[in-house]
Amino acid sequence: MKNQRLDSSSSVREFASHGWRLALAGTMLSLPLATPVFANAWVQAPGETLAILKFSHTDDATVFDESSERTRFPDRGESRQDQLNLYIEHGLTSDLTFVGNFYYNKVRYDSDTFSGSNSGFGNQEIGLRYKLNPPSEDQQWVGAVQALISIPTYDEDDTPALGVGGNDFEMRYSVGRGFMLGSRSAYVDAGAAWRLRSGDAADEIRVDITSGVALTPKWMLIGELNVIEGLGNGSDWDRMSFIDSTDYDLTKLSLSALYSMSPEVQFQAGYTEPVLGRNTGAAGGPFIAAWWRF
């Protein structure tokens, strides 16, 4: 790879590859923020489409080690990622929605012993969401089940890596409802998923909770909690590294503001911060997004 410096130690080479896989795994897994009519518990109306184009940036020198302690990359290492994410929902029927989640990443890792960058498409996700409301006497709760597959579109041997590799299959169930918070309208969307992963990575349990409150007719404040819990069945751990790219946990918090220019166009800006993790990157950063409905 161009502009790459490596010393003669294979452990440094392996750490650089696995370390980047860790940092990217933590940032690539979360879905875009959403409002009630297009959160995971809701489906799109037939023929209607939502598109969200999101740009995010992280730049940090810290990781979570195997004891969930924040520490630095060795040899004064520092990782950076710029990510462009296109998220699409399209209503196929009144009960069925197509979901697409597409990523392009530019990554870089620099240390005293290694320097390299890489860019390209990451893991691409496509799936279907089916309306399946939970039993509810007041019928205020809605729900949906979603099946999703993730396909890597990069060379897994590249360094820095653009992902952990392997195909994923995820089943998710989400529930949500709108409500009044005093005089302000609000919503909550919560879901749990099981992600089965091929390759070296461990299977995962995921939990996501999103809540928003309308501050004015045009402004909404949105908070999100994302939890990924590795199930410990990964393989091919590089034991010369102090982190394990095949089995990691990550908890992130996000806060953002959503501005509605019109019913069809919205803009979002916010910040995501990892608050707890194990064997993964600890970098947070800002993001911006534009939403279109048509």
Contacts in CASP RR format, 6 or more apart in sequence:
PFRMAT RR
TARGET T0000
AUTHOR 0000-0000-0000
METHOD contacts of the structure
MODEL  1
MKNQRLDSSSSVREFASHGWRLALAGTMLSLPLATPVFANAWVQAPGETL
AILKFSHTDDATVFDESSERTRFPDRGESRQDQLNLYIEHGLTSDLTFVG
NFYYNKVRYDSDTFSGSNSGFGNQEIGLRYKLNPPSEDQQWVGAVQALIS
IPTYDEDDTPALGVGGNDFEMRYSVGRGFMLGSRSAYVDAGAAWRLRSGD
AADEIRVDITSGVALTPKWMLIGELNVIEGLGNGSDWDRMSFIDSTDYDL
TKLSLSALYSMSPEVQFQAGYTEPVLGRNTGAAGGPFIAAWWRF
1 116 0 8 1.000
1 118 0 8 1.000
1 158 0 8 1.000
1 159 0 8 1.000
3 115 0 8 1.000
3 116 0 8 1.000
3 117 0 8 1.000
4 114 0 8 1.000
4 115 0 8 1.000
4 116 0 8 1.000
4 159 0 8 1.000
5 113 0 8 1.000
5 114 0 8 1.000
5 115 0 8 1.000
5 116 0 8 1.000
6 12 0 8 1.000
6 13 0 8 1.000
6 16 0 8 1.000
6 113 0 8 1.000
6 114 0 8 1.000
7 113 0 8 1.000
7 114 0 8 1.000
9 113 0 8 1.000
10 240 0 8 1.000
11 240 0 8 1.000
11 241 0 8 1.000
12 75 0 8 1.000
12 113 0 8 1.000
12 114 0 8 1.000
13 114 0 8 1.000
13 159 0 8 1.000
14 238 0 8 1.000
14 240 0 8 1.000
14 241 0 8 1.000
15 74 0 8 1.000
15 238 0 8 1.000
15 240 0 8 1.000
15 241 0 8 1.000
16 109 0 8 1.000
16 111 0 8 1.000
16 114 0 8 1.000
16 159 0 8 1.000
16 160 0 8 1.000
17 159 0 8 1.000
17 160 0 8 1.000
17 161 0 8 1.000
18 238 0 8 1.000
18 241 0 8 1.000
18 243 0 8 1.000
18 245 0 8 1.000
19 63 0 8 1.000
19 73 0 8 1.000
19 79 0 8 1.000
19 109 0 8 1.000
19 241 0 8 1.000
19 243 0 8 1.000
19 245 0 8 1.000
19 281 0 8 1.000
20 79 0 8 1.000
20 107 0 8 1.000
20 109 0 8 1.000
20 159 0 8 1.000
20 160 0 8 1.000
20 161 0 8 1.000
20 163 0 8 1.000
21 161 0 8 1.000
21 163 0 8 1.000
21 164 0 8 1.000
21 245 0 8 1.000
22 63 0 8 1.000
22 243 0 8 1.000
22 245 0 8 1.000
22 248 0 8 1.000
22 279 0 8 1.000
22 280 0 8 1.000
22 281 0 8 1.000
23 58 0 8 1.000
23 63 0 8 1.000
23 79 0 8 1.000
23 81 0 8 1.000
23 107 0 8 1.000
23 109 0 8 1.000
23 280 0 8 1.000
23 281 0 8 1.000
23 283 0 8 1.000
24 81 0 8 1.000
24 105 0 8 1.000
24 107 0 8 1.000
24 161 0 8 1.000
24 162 0 8 1.000
24 163 0 8 1.000
24 164 0 8 1.000
25 163 0 8 1.000
25 164 0 8 1.000
25 201 0 8 1.000
25 245 0 8 1.000
25 248 0 8 1.000
25 250 0 8 1.000
25 280 0 8 1.000
26 228 0 8 1.000
26 248 0 8 1.000
26 250 0 8 1.000
26 252 0 8 1.000
26 274 0 8 1.000
26 280 0 8 1.000
26 281 0 8 1.000
27 56 0 8 1.000
27 58 0 8 1.000
27 81 0 8 1.000
27 83 0 8 1.000
27 283 0 8 1.000
27 284 0 8 1.000
28 83 0 8 1.000
28 103 0 8 1.000
28 105 0 8 1.000
28 122 0 8 1.000
28 123 0 8 1.000
28 163 0 8 1.000
29 206 0 8 1.000
29 226 0 8 1.000
29 228 0 8 1.000
29 250 0 8 1.000
30 208 0 8 1.000
30 224 0 8 1.000
30 226 0 8 1.000
30 252 0 8 1.000
30 254 0 8 1.000
30 272 0 8 1.000
31 40 0 8 1.000
31 87 0 8 1.000
31 101 0 8 1.000
31 208 0 8 1.000
32 52 0 8 1.000
32 54 0 8 1.000
32 85 0 8 1.000
32 87 0 8 1.000
32 101 0 8 1.000
32 289 0 8 1.000
33 210 0 8 1.000
33 222 0 8 1.000
33 223 0 8 1.000
33 224 0 8 1.000
33 254 0 8 1.000
33 256 0 8 1.000
33 258 0 8 1.000
33 268 0 8 1.000
33 289 0 8 1.000
34 40 0 8 1.000
34 189 0 8 1.000
34 210 0 8 1.000
35 187 0 8 1.000
35 212 0 8 1.000
35 220 0 8 1.000
35 222 0 8 1.000
35 258 0 8 1.000
36 42 0 8 1.000
36 176 0 8 1.000
36 178 0 8 1.000
36 187 0 8 1.000
36 189 0 8 1.000
38 44 0 8 1.000
38 50 0 8 1.000
38 89 0 8 1.000
39 174 0 8 1.000
39 176 0 8 1.000
39 187 0 8 1.000
39 189 0 8 1.000
39 210 0 8 1.000
40 129 0 8 1.000
40 144 0 8 1.000
40 146 0 8 1.000
40 172 0 8 1.000
40 174 0 8 1.000
40 189 0 8 1.000
40 191 0 8 1.000
40 208 0 8 1.000
41 142 0 8 1.000
41 143 0 8 1.000
41 144 0 8 1.000
41 174 0 8 1.000
41 175 0 8 1.000
41 176 0 8 1.000
41 189 0 8 1.000
41 190 0 8 1.000
41 191 0 8 1.000
42 142 0 8 1.000
42 143 0 8 1.000
42 144 0 8 1.000
42 176 0 8 1.000
42 189 0 8 1.000
43 91 0 8 1.000
43 94 0 8 1.000
43 95 0 8 1.000
43 96 0 8 1.000
43 97 0 8 1.000
43 129 0 8 1.000
43 130 0 8 1.000
43 131 0 8 1.000
43 144 0 8 1.000
44 50 0 8 1.000
44 89 0 8 1.000
44 90 0 8 1.000
44 91 0 8 1.000
44 97 0 8 1.000
45 91 0 8 1.000
45 94 0 8 1.000
46 91 0 8 1.000
46 92 0 8 1.000
46 93 0 8 1.000
46 94 0 8 1.000
47 90 0 8 1.000
47 91 0 8 1.000
47 92 0 8 1.000
48 90 0 8 1.000
48 91 0 8 1.000
48 293 0 8 1.000
48 294 0 8 1.000
49 88 0 8 1.000
49 89 0 8 1.000
49 90 0 8 1.000
49 91 0 8 1.000
49 293 0 8 1.000
49 294 0 8 1.000
50 87 0 8 1.000
50 88 0 8 1.000
50 89 0 8 1.000
50 90 0 8 1.000
50 291 0 8 1.000
50 292 0 8 1.000
50 293 0 8 1.000
51 86 0 8 1.000
51 87 0 8 1.000
51 88 0 8 1.000
51 291 0 8 1.000
51 292 0 8 1.000
51 293 0 8 1.000
51 294 0 8 1.000
52 85 0 8 1.000
52 86 0 8 1.000
52 87 0 8 1.000
52 88 0 8 1.000
52 289 0 8 1.000
52 290 0 8 1.000
52 291 0 8 1.000
52 292 0 8 1.000
53 84 0 8 1.000
53 85 0 8 1.000
53 86 0 8 1.000
53 289 0 8 1.000
53 290 0 8 1.000
54 84 0 8 1.000
54 85 0 8 1.000
54 86 0 8 1.000
54 87 0 8 1.000
54 268 0 8 1.000
54 287 0 8 1.000
54 288 0 8 1.000
54 289 0 8 1.000
55 82 0 8 1.000
55 83 0 8 1.000
55 84 0 8 1.000
55 85 0 8 1.000
55 287 0 8 1.000
55 288 0 8 1.000
55 289 0 8 1.000
56 81 0 8 1.000
56 82 0 8 1.000
56 83 0 8 1.000
56 85 0 8 1.000
56 272 0 8 1.000
56 285 0 8 1.000
56 286 0 8 1.000
56 287 0 8 1.000
57 80 0 8 1.000
57 81 0 8 1.000
57 82 0 8 1.000
57 83 0 8 1.000
57 285 0 8 1.000
57 286 0 8 1.000
57 287 0 8 1.000
58 79 0 8 1.000
58 80 0 8 1.000
58 81 0 8 1.000
58 283 0 8 1.000
58 284 0 8 1.000
58 285 0 8 1.000
59 78 0 8 1.000
59 79 0 8 1.000
59 80 0 8 1.000
59 81 0 8 1.000
59 283 0 8 1.000
59 285 0 8 1.000
60 78 0 8 1.000
60 79 0 8 1.000
60 281 0 8 1.000
60 282 0 8 1.000
60 283 0 8 1.000
60 284 0 8 1.000
61 72 0 8 1.000
61 73 0 8 1.000
61 76 0 8 1.000
61 77 0 8 1.000
61 78 0 8 1.000
61 79 0 8 1.000
62 70 0 8 1.000
62 71 0 8 1.000
62 72 0 8 1.000
62 73 0 8 1.000
62 281 0 8 1.000
62 282 0 8 1.000
62 283 0 8 1.000
63 70 0 8 1.000
63 71 0 8 1.000
63 72 0 8 1.000
63 73 0 8 1.000
63 243 0 8 1.000
63 280 0 8 1.000
63 281 0 8 1.000
63 282 0 8 1.000
64 70 0 8 1.000
64 71 0 8 1.000
64 243 0 8 1.000
64 248 0 8 1.000
64 250 0 8 1.000
64 274 0 8 1.000
64 276 0 8 1.000
64 277 0 8 1.000
64 278 0 8 1.000
64 279 0 8 1.000
64 280 0 8 1.000
64 281 0 8 1.000
64 282 0 8 1.000
65 71 0 8 1.000
65 242 0 8 1.000
65 243 0 8 1.000
65 278 0 8 1.000
65 279 0 8 1.000
66 242 0 8 1.000
66 243 0 8 1.000
66 244 0 8 1.000
66 278 0 8 1.000
66 279 0 8 1.000
67 278 0 8 1.000
68 249 0 8 1.000
68 276 0 8 1.000
68 277 0 8 1.000
68 278 0 8 1.000
70 282 0 8 1.000
73 79 0 8 1.000
73 111 0 8 1.000
74 111 0 8 1.000
74 242 0 8 1.000
75 111 0 8 1.000
75 112 0 8 1.000
75 113 0 8 1.000
75 114 0 8 1.000
76 111 0 8 1.000
76 112 0 8 1.000
77 109 0 8 1.000
77 110 0 8 1.000
77 111 0 8 1.000
77 112 0 8 1.000
78 109 0 8 1.000
78 110 0 8 1.000
78 111 0 8 1.000
79 107 0 8 1.000
79 108 0 8 1.000
79 109 0 8 1.000
79 160 0 8 1.000
79 281 0 8 1.000
79 283 0 8 1.000
80 107 0 8 1.000
80 108 0 8 1.000
80 109 0 8 1.000
81 105 0 8 1.000
81 106 0 8 1.000
81 107 0 8 1.000
81 108 0 8 1.000
81 283 0 8 1.000
82 105 0 8 1.000
82 106 0 8 1.000
82 107 0 8 1.000
83 103 0 8 1.000
83 104 0 8 1.000
83 105 0 8 1.000
83 106 0 8 1.000
84 103 0 8 1.000
84 104 0 8 1.000
84 105 0 8 1.000
85 101 0 8 1.000
85 102 0 8 1.000
85 103 0 8 1.000
85 104 0 8 1.000
86 101 0 8 1.000
86 102 0 8 1.000
87 100 0 8 1.000
87 101 0 8 1.000
87 102 0 8 1.000
88 98 0 8 1.000
88 99 0 8 1.000
88 100 0 8 1.000
88 101 0 8 1.000
88 102 0 8 1.000
89 97 0 8 1.000
89 98 0 8 1.000
89 99 0 8 1.000
89 100 0 8 1.000
89 129 0 8 1.000
90 97 0 8 1.000
90 98 0 8 1.000
91 97 0 8 1.000
91 98 0 8 1.000
92 98 0 8 1.000
92 128 0 8 1.000
94 131 0 8 1.000
95 130 0 8 1.000
95 131 0 8 1.000
96 128 0 8 1.000
96 129 0 8 1.000
96 130 0 8 1.000
96 131 0 8 1.000
97 128 0 8 1.000
97 129 0 8 1.000
97 130 0 8 1.000
97 144 0 8 1.000
98 126 0 8 1.000
98 127 0 8 1.000
98 128 0 8 1.000
98 129 0 8 1.000
99 125 0 8 1.000
99 126 0 8 1.000
99 127 0 8 1.000
99 128 0 8 1.000
99 129 0 8 1.000
99 146 0 8 1.000
99 148 0 8 1.000
100 125 0 8 1.000
100 126 0 8 1.000
100 127 0 8 1.000
101 124 0 8 1.000
101 125 0 8 1.000
101 126 0 8 1.000
101 148 0 8 1.000
102 121 0 8 1.000
102 124 0 8 1.000
102 125 0 8 1.000
103 121 0 8 1.000
103 122 0 8 1.000
103 123 0 8 1.000
103 124 0 8 1.000
104 119 0 8 1.000
104 120 0 8 1.000
104 121 0 8 1.000
104 122 0 8 1.000
105 119 0 8 1.000
105 120 0 8 1.000
105 121 0 8 1.000
105 122 0 8 1.000
105 162 0 8 1.000
105 163 0 8 1.000
106 117 0 8 1.000
106 118 0 8 1.000
106 119 0 8 1.000
106 120 0 8 1.000
107 117 0 8 1.000
107 118 0 8 1.000
107 119 0 8 1.000
107 160 0 8 1.000
107 161 0 8 1.000
107 162 0 8 1.000
108 116 0 8 1.000
108 117 0 8 1.000
108 118 0 8 1.000
108 160 0 8 1.000
109 115 0 8 1.000
109 116 0 8 1.000
109 117 0 8 1.000
109 160 0 8 1.000
110 116 0 8 1.000
116 159 0 8 1.000
116 160 0 8 1.000
117 160 0 8 1.000
118 158 0 8 1.000
118 159 0 8 1.000
118 160 0 8 1.000
118 161 0 8 1.000
118 162 0 8 1.000
119 162 0 8 1.000
120 153 0 8 1.000
120 154 0 8 1.000
120 162 0 8 1.000
121 153 0 8 1.000
121 154 0 8 1.000
121 162 0 8 1.000
122 152 0 8 1.000
122 153 0 8 1.000
122 154 0 8 1.000
122 162 0 8 1.000
122 163 0 8 1.000
123 150 0 8 1.000
123 151 0 8 1.000
123 152 0 8 1.000
123 153 0 8 1.000
123 163 0 8 1.000
123 165 0 8 1.000
123 168 0 8 1.000
124 150 0 8 1.000
124 151 0 8 1.000
124 153 0 8 1.000
125 148 0 8 1.000
125 149 0 8 1.000
125 150 0 8 1.000
125 151 0 8 1.000
125 168 0 8 1.000
126 148 0 8 1.000
126 149 0 8 1.000
126 151 0 8 1.000
127 146 0 8 1.000
127 147 0 8 1.000
127 148 0 8 1.000
127 149 0 8 1.000
128 146 0 8 1.000
128 147 0 8 1.000
129 144 0 8 1.000
129 145 0 8 1.000
129 146 0 8 1.000
130 144 0 8 1.000
130 145 0 8 1.000
130 146 0 8 1.000
131 142 0 8 1.000
131 143 0 8 1.000
131 144 0 8 1.000
132 143 0 8 1.000
132 144 0 8 1.000
132 145 0 8 1.000
132 173 0 8 1.000
133 139 0 8 1.000
133 141 0 8 1.000
133 142 0 8 1.000
133 143 0 8 1.000
134 141 0 8 1.000
134 143 0 8 1.000
134 175 0 8 1.000
140 177 0 8 1.000
140 178 0 8 1.000
140 179 0 8 1.000
141 175 0 8 1.000
141 176 0 8 1.000
141 177 0 8 1.000
142 175 0 8 1.000
142 176 0 8 1.000
142 177 0 8 1.000
143 173 0 8 1.000
143 174 0 8 1.000
143 175 0 8 1.000
143 176 0 8 1.000
144 173 0 8 1.000
144 174 0 8 1.000
145 171 0 8 1.000
145 172 0 8 1.000
145 173 0 8 1.000
146 170 0 8 1.000
146 171 0 8 1.000
146 172 0 8 1.000
146 173 0 8 1.000
146 174 0 8 1.000
146 193 0 8 1.000
147 169 0 8 1.000
147 170 0 8 1.000
147 171 0 8 1.000
147 172 0 8 1.000
148 168 0 8 1.000
148 169 0 8 1.000
148 170 0 8 1.000
148 171 0 8 1.000
148 172 0 8 1.000
149 167 0 8 1.000
149 168 0 8 1.000
149 169 0 8 1.000
149 170 0 8 1.000
150 167 0 8 1.000
150 168 0 8 1.000
150 169 0 8 1.000
150 170 0 8 1.000
151 167 0 8 1.000
152 163 0 8 1.000
152 165 0 8 1.000
152 166 0 8 1.000
152 167 0 8 1.000
154 161 0 8 1.000
154 162 0 8 1.000
154 163 0 8 1.000
154 165 0 8 1.000
156 163 0 8 1.000
156 165 0 8 1.000
156 166 0 8 1.000
164 200 0 8 1.000
164 201 0 8 1.000
164 245 0 8 1.000
164 246 0 8 1.000
165 199 0 8 1.000
165 200 0 8 1.000
165 201 0 8 1.000
166 197 0 8 1.000
166 198 0 8 1.000
166 199 0 8 1.000
166 200 0 8 1.000
166 201 0 8 1.000
167 197 0 8 1.000
167 198 0 8 1.000
168 195 0 8 1.000
168 196 0 8 1.000
168 197 0 8 1.000
168 198 0 8 1.000
169 195 0 8 1.000
169 196 0 8 1.000
170 193 0 8 1.000
170 194 0 8 1.000
170 195 0 8 1.000
170 196 0 8 1.000
170 206 0 8 1.000
171 193 0 8 1.000
171 194 0 8 1.000
172 191 0 8 1.000
172 192 0 8 1.000
172 193 0 8 1.000
172 194 0 8 1.000
172 206 0 8 1.000
173 191 0 8 1.000
173 192 0 8 1.000
173 193 0 8 1.000
174 189 0 8 1.000
174 190 0 8 1.000
174 191 0 8 1.000
174 192 0 8 1.000
174 208 0 8 1.000
175 189 0 8 1.000
175 190 0 8 1.000
175 191 0 8 1.000
176 187 0 8 1.000
176 188 0 8 1.000
176 189 0 8 1.000
176 190 0 8 1.000
177 187 0 8 1.000
177 188 0 8 1.000
178 185 0 8 1.000
178 186 0 8 1.000
178 187 0 8 1.000
178 188 0 8 1.000
179 185 0 8 1.000
179 186 0 8 1.000
179 187 0 8 1.000
179 188 0 8 1.000
180 186 0 8 1.000
181 213 0 8 1.000
184 213 0 8 1.000
184 214 0 8 1.000
184 215 0 8 1.000
185 213 0 8 1.000
185 214 0 8 1.000
186 211 0 8 1.000
186 212 0 8 1.000
186 213 0 8 1.000
186 214 0 8 1.000
187 211 0 8 1.000
187 212 0 8 1.000
188 209 0 8 1.000
188 210 0 8 1.000
188 211 0 8 1.000
188 212 0 8 1.000
189 208 0 8 1.000
189 209 0 8 1.000
189 210 0 8 1.000
189 211 0 8 1.000
190 207 0 8 1.000
190 208 0 8 1.000
190 209 0 8 1.000
190 210 0 8 1.000
191 207 0 8 1.000
191 208 0 8 1.000
191 209 0 8 1.000
192 205 0 8 1.000
192 206 0 8 1.000
192 207 0 8 1.000
192 208 0 8 1.000
193 205 0 8 1.000
193 206 0 8 1.000
193 207 0 8 1.000
193 208 0 8 1.000
194 203 0 8 1.000
194 204 0 8 1.000
194 205 0 8 1.000
194 206 0 8 1.000
195 203 0 8 1.000
195 204 0 8 1.000
195 205 0 8 1.000
195 206 0 8 1.000
196 203 0 8 1.000
197 203 0 8 1.000
197 204 0 8 1.000
199 235 0 8 1.000
200 234 0 8 1.000
200 235 0 8 1.000
200 236 0 8 1.000
200 245 0 8 1.000
200 246 0 8 1.000
201 234 0 8 1.000
201 245 0 8 1.000
201 246 0 8 1.000
201 247 0 8 1.000
202 230 0 8 1.000
202 231 0 8 1.000
202 232 0 8 1.000
202 233 0 8 1.000
202 234 0 8 1.000
202 246 0 8 1.000
202 247 0 8 1.000
202 248 0 8 1.000
203 230 0 8 1.000
203 231 0 8 1.000
203 232 0 8 1.000
203 233 0 8 1.000
203 234 0 8 1.000
204 228 0 8 1.000
204 229 0 8 1.000
204 230 0 8 1.000
204 231 0 8 1.000
205 228 0 8 1.000
205 229 0 8 1.000
205 230 0 8 1.000
205 231 0 8 1.000
206 226 0 8 1.000
206 227 0 8 1.000
206 228 0 8 1.000
206 229 0 8 1.000
207 225 0 8 1.000
207 226 0 8 1.000
207 227 0 8 1.000
207 229 0 8 1.000
208 224 0 8 1.000
208 225 0 8 1.000
208 226 0 8 1.000
208 227 0 8 1.000
209 224 0 8 1.000
209 225 0 8 1.000
210 222 0 8 1.000
210 223 0 8 1.000
210 224 0 8 1.000
210 225 0 8 1.000
211 222 0 8 1.000
211 223 0 8 1.000
211 224 0 8 1.000
212 220 0 8 1.000
212 221 0 8 1.000
212 222 0 8 1.000
212 223 0 8 1.000
213 220 0 8 1.000
213 221 0 8 1.000
214 220 0 8 1.000
215 221 0 8 1.000
217 260 0 8 1.000
218 259 0 8 1.000
218 260 0 8 1.000
218 261 0 8 1.000
219 257 0 8 1.000
219 258 0 8 1.000
219 259 0 8 1.000
219 260 0 8 1.000
220 257 0 8 1.000
220 258 0 8 1.000
220 260 0 8 1.000
221 255 0 8 1.000
221 256 0 8 1.000
221 257 0 8 1.000
221 258 0 8 1.000
222 254 0 8 1.000
222 255 0 8 1.000
222 256 0 8 1.000
222 257 0 8 1.000
222 258 0 8 1.000
222 268 0 8 1.000
223 253 0 8 1.000
223 254 0 8 1.000
223 255 0 8 1.000
223 256 0 8 1.000
224 253 0 8 1.000
224 254 0 8 1.000
224 255 0 8 1.000
224 256 0 8 1.000
225 251 0 8 1.000
225 252 0 8 1.000
225 253 0 8 1.000
226 250 0 8 1.000
226 251 0 8 1.000
226 252 0 8 1.000
226 254 0 8 1.000
227 250 0 8 1.000
227 251 0 8 1.000
228 248 0 8 1.000
228 249 0 8 1.000
228 250 0 8 1.000
228 251 0 8 1.000
229 249 0 8 1.000
230 247 0 8 1.000
230 248 0 8 1.000
230 249 0 8 1.000
231 247 0 8 1.000
232 247 0 8 1.000
233 247 0 8 1.000
234 246 0 8 1.000
234 247 0 8 1.000
235 246 0 8 1.000
236 246 0 8 1.000
237 244 0 8 1.000
237 245 0 8 1.000
237 246 0 8 1.000
237 247 0 8 1.000
238 244 0 8 1.000
238 245 0 8 1.000
243 279 0 8 1.000
243 280 0 8 1.000
244 279 0 8 1.000
245 279 0 8 1.000
247 279 0 8 1.000
248 277 0 8 1.000
248 278 0 8 1.000
248 279 0 8 1.000
248 280 0 8 1.000
249 276 0 8 1.000
249 277 0 8 1.000
249 278 0 8 1.000
249 279 0 8 1.000
249 280 0 8 1.000
250 274 0 8 1.000
250 276 0 8 1.000
250 277 0 8 1.000
250 278 0 8 1.000
250 280 0 8 1.000
250 281 0 8 1.000
251 274 0 8 1.000
251 275 0 8 1.000
251 276 0 8 1.000
251 277 0 8 1.000
252 272 0 8 1.000
252 273 0 8 1.000
252 274 0 8 1.000
252 275 0 8 1.000
252 284 0 8 1.000
253 272 0 8 1.000
253 273 0 8 1.000
253 275 0 8 1.000
254 270 0 8 1.000
254 271 0 8 1.000
254 272 0 8 1.000
254 273 0 8 1.000
255 270 0 8 1.000
255 271 0 8 1.000
256 268 0 8 1.000
256 269 0 8 1.000
256 270 0 8 1.000
256 271 0 8 1.000
256 287 0 8 1.000
257 268 0 8 1.000
257 269 0 8 1.000
257 270 0 8 1.000
258 266 0 8 1.000
258 267 0 8 1.000
258 268 0 8 1.000
258 291 0 8 1.000
259 266 0 8 1.000
259 267 0 8 1.000
259 268 0 8 1.000
260 266 0 8 1.000
261 267 0 8 1.000
263 293 0 8 1.000
264 292 0 8 1.000
264 293 0 8 1.000
264 294 0 8 1.000
265 290 0 8 1.000
265 291 0 8 1.000
265 292 0 8 1.000
265 293 0 8 1.000
266 290 0 8 1.000
266 291 0 8 1.000
267 288 0 8 1.000
267 289 0 8 1.000
267 290 0 8 1.000
267 291 0 8 1.000
268 287 0 8 1.000
268 288 0 8 1.000
268 289 0 8 1.000
268 290 0 8 1.000
268 291 0 8 1.000
269 286 0 8 1.000
269 287 0 8 1.000
269 288 0 8 1.000
269 289 0 8 1.000
270 286 0 8 1.000
270 287 0 8 1.000
270 288 0 8 1.000
271 284 0 8 1.000
271 285 0 8 1.000
271 286 0 8 1.000
271 287 0 8 1.000
272 284 0 8 1.000
272 285 0 8 1.000
272 286 0 8 1.000
272 287 0 8 1.000
273 284 0 8 1.000
273 285 0 8 1.000
274 280 0 8 1.000
274 281 0 8 1.000
274 282 0 8 1.000
274 283 0 8 1.000
274 284 0 8 1.000
END
